[in-house]
């Protein structure tokens, strides 16, 4: 059985392939949307591995599509990233998913 702790260890392993799989797994399988949003927002921070930053932005869109709700912090982050030369296009796609499929709900 895969646990959140195991996936967080994979995410911190320094192995991009393991970390990518872990982030996708958590996005689709972890039931705690608010916790997951915090994790994704943390992964987007400058200085993190570029591939994981990009995937975290994509996962924000997945979260909106699959859960039908996101917090305002996710929307604000995606809007800030629109002008980013590396993440802007990905943020635009994710924001489109969020706006099409999700309601924005403040902290519960």
FIDREN-938001 format. One record per residue (C-alpha): residue in three letters; x, y, z. Coordinates in Angstrom, 3 decimals. Layout:
<pts>
ala;X;Y;Z .
...
</pts>
This chain:
<pts>
unk;0.000;0.000;0.000 .
unk;1.326;3.391;-1.003 .
unk;1.244;6.084;1.616 .
unk;1.557;9.844;1.522 .
unk;4.782;9.508;3.511 .
unk;6.294;7.234;0.859 .
unk;5.333;9.607;-1.924 .
unk;6.736;12.589;-0.044 .
unk;10.005;10.678;0.333 .
unk;9.995;10.070;-3.429 .
unk;9.314;13.739;-4.018 .
unk;12.300;14.706;-1.861 .
unk;14.586;12.009;-3.284 .
unk;16.296;14.194;-5.878 .
unk;15.310;11.658;-8.556 .
unk;13.161;13.608;-11.018 .
unk;11.467;10.507;-12.377 .
unk;10.456;9.277;-8.906 .
unk;9.400;12.771;-7.861 .
unk;7.288;13.223;-10.990 .
unk;5.454;9.956;-10.424 .
unk;4.921;10.854;-6.772 .
unk;3.477;14.273;-7.566 .
unk;1.075;12.804;-10.116 .
unk;0.040;10.051;-7.720 .
unk;-0.674;12.523;-4.938 .
unk;-2.612;14.810;-7.290 .
unk;-4.955;12.035;-8.327 .
unk;-5.098;9.910;-5.179 .
unk;-4.649;12.010;-2.048 .
unk;-8.071;12.876;-0.633 .
unk;-7.010;16.096;1.144 .
unk;-7.404;18.801;-1.494 .
unk;-6.278;21.654;0.782 .
unk;-3.099;19.814;1.793 .
unk;-2.413;18.971;-1.836 .
unk;-2.843;22.586;-2.907 .
unk;-0.230;23.580;-0.335 .
unk;2.136;20.933;-1.659 .
unk;1.673;22.097;-5.257 .
unk;2.141;25.743;-4.302 .
unk;5.352;24.781;-2.492 .
unk;6.652;22.889;-5.553 .
unk;6.138;25.919;-7.804 .
unk;8.562;28.056;-5.771 .
unk;11.551;29.437;-7.638 .
unk;14.669;27.402;-7.059 .
unk;12.882;24.064;-7.246 .
unk;13.647;21.653;-10.078 .
unk;12.175;23.154;-13.302 .
unk;10.432;19.980;-14.451 .
unk;8.716;19.585;-11.073 .
unk;7.724;23.252;-11.050 .
unk;6.088;22.824;-14.436 .
unk;4.372;19.603;-13.403 .
unk;3.054;21.239;-10.226 .
unk;1.425;23.939;-12.356 .
unk;-0.113;21.294;-14.607 .
unk;-1.334;19.421;-11.532 .
unk;-3.133;22.559;-10.350 .
unk;-5.191;22.335;-13.535 .
unk;-5.733;18.597;-12.990 .
unk;-6.905;19.356;-9.471 .
unk;-9.492;21.797;-10.760 .
unk;-10.685;19.374;-13.410 .
unk;-10.882;16.288;-11.221 .
unk;-12.058;17.786;-7.918 .
unk;-14.238;20.598;-9.261 .
unk;-12.985;23.038;-6.660 .
unk;-9.753;24.881;-5.824 .
unk;-8.747;27.491;-3.298 .
unk;-8.127;31.116;-4.260 .
unk;-4.405;30.680;-3.608 .
unk;-4.174;28.334;-6.595 .
unk;-5.868;30.838;-8.894 .
unk;-3.676;33.686;-7.615 .
unk;-0.537;31.609;-8.172 .
unk;-1.538;30.679;-11.713 .
unk;-2.384;34.297;-12.526 .
unk;1.028;35.443;-11.215 .
unk;2.758;32.852;-13.373 .
unk;1.116;33.965;-16.623 .
unk;4.028;36.350;-17.300 .
unk;6.704;33.816;-16.372 .
unk;8.832;32.981;-19.444 .
unk;9.208;29.323;-18.422 .
unk;5.830;28.569;-16.844 .
unk;3.476;31.078;-18.458 .
unk;2.063;28.769;-21.131 .
unk;1.570;25.928;-18.695 .
unk;-0.061;28.309;-16.211 .
unk;-2.406;29.567;-18.922 .
unk;-3.508;25.994;-19.699 .
unk;-3.970;25.160;-16.009 .
unk;-5.893;28.360;-15.363 .
unk;-8.150;27.526;-18.301 .
unk;-8.897;24.136;-16.745 .
unk;-9.599;25.709;-13.368 .
unk;-11.880;28.363;-14.846 .
unk;-13.743;25.797;-16.961 .
unk;-14.182;23.012;-14.439 .
unk;-13.767;24.316;-10.903 .
unk;-15.366;26.611;-8.384 .
unk;-13.036;28.749;-6.304 .
unk;-13.743;28.185;-2.643 .
unk;-11.970;30.026;0.187 .
unk;-10.426;27.989;2.988 .
unk;-12.787;25.588;4.660 .
</pts>
